[in-house]
Amino acid sequence: MRVTADRTVCIGAGLCALTAPGVFDQDDDQGLVTVLNPAPEAADQAAVREAAGICPSGAVRFTE
């Protein structure tokens, strides 16, 4: 799995960081998404899928 996030469309809701904290965080300046681990372990992949599904702006994406 490969994880990306488009900070230009991120609205800073933080659902990704709450859902998959080992993969996502929010920056201190604007609260926008930061990808901590672009190639998450199998144990985090379900959370990444969920985070992508609930992201209100569609900023979080992944490829298998």
ABEGO torsion letter per residue (X at the ends): XBBBBBAAABAGAGAAAAABAAABBBBAAAGBBBBABABBBAAAAAAAAAAAAABAAGABBBBX
